[in-house]
């Protein structure tokens, strides 16, 4: 029954309008920059979807155009009133529908589990394009009862992978942090021969293995029967983690889906990963890519600054406080700006400028609100200056 349900949900998810976005972006290939297409929030009816009859769902897609490759990130859950204000993941909530619909699964490839609780039952707070150009950044934020959680995907021009940082701001003591991954290497099938190759082990289908992260910090997921070299399948996928962050990696290559659980100590609040979808690549090509290139990617992942340029350069002390002071010094300017003065003043009170330390409580919410409000905030000083000049005429 479970397999039948999965096939039915998978068929429903596959029909969602994602291919058109990929097709449109494929003509924009440019290895010198990254752009991200963020679709509108969709609220389709699930119809006869098992367990969610005629329920209302929520879905939003983002596409990273890295040049020759397009990576897709999808948020999808059931938000029907029948769930009492909670989100109900169908098979997951963070999916990767491109380059392949299999591999890192489009219906949900990444789950975050804190103290045994999946944060996916909390409705998403926001999904924002945080940066484009020299690199692309997508933010996804949840305000869960256990922690504020941000998943930040970062793409670089011309690259074959996506980087990922998971940031946690605990509201209670975190005793365990698990990242659960799901993939269907090369194809959806029950007739394959799933394999997971790490630096220290080969894990075969049907044999689970709990391995130390230090010796198993990257993994290539492939299928021996469905190999592009044999004219079969879509190609493998892979992931890489920072070995000094995690304690253990549990690999569970089933006959259909392949599960991975990365176990972190509760004290780790900035978790970094990299993901590959080797669409149209052979098993050998994918294995060679990680065997030869993993050390370089790990070093890069350790050094990366995931902070968006907007957040890094925005200085409310010099940009906003002076503008508010100028606006409040003149009744005419204040009147010209309307409610804008109050909005910005309230914003400054709620999000004080204590942003240099990554451990500052509220930083996730601050960055989220800044990214949401940036255009309005950034234009405020200029509007204040213009109103002041008009008053002097």
Secondary structure as UniProt FT lines:
FT   HELIX           2..14
FT   TURN            17..18
FT   HELIX           19..26
FT   TURN            27..28
FT   TURN            31..32
FT   STRAND          34..38
FT   TURN            47..48
FT   TURN            50..51
FT   TURN            53..54
FT   STRAND          56..65
FT   STRAND          70..78
FT   HELIX           81..83
FT   TURN            84..85
FT   STRAND          94..98
FT   STRAND          103..104
FT   TURN            105..107
FT   STRAND          110..114
FT   TURN            115..116
FT   STRAND          117..118
FT   HELIX           119..121
FT   STRAND          126..131
FT   STRAND          135..143
FT   STRAND          147..156
FT   TURN            157..158
FT   STRAND          161..170
FT   STRAND          176..184
FT   STRAND          194..198
FT   STRAND          202..204
FT   TURN            205..206
FT   STRAND          209..212
FT   HELIX           213..215
FT   STRAND          218..223
FT   HELIX           228..230
FT   STRAND          237..241
FT   TURN            243..245
FT   STRAND          246..253
FT   STRAND          258..265
FT   TURN            266..267
FT   STRAND          270..277
FT   TURN            279..280
FT   HELIX           283..303
FT   HELIX           309..313
FT   HELIX           317..321
FT   HELIX           322..328
FT   HELIX           331..337
FT   TURN            338..339
FT   HELIX           340..350
FT   TURN            358..359
FT   TURN            361..362
FT   HELIX           363..392
//
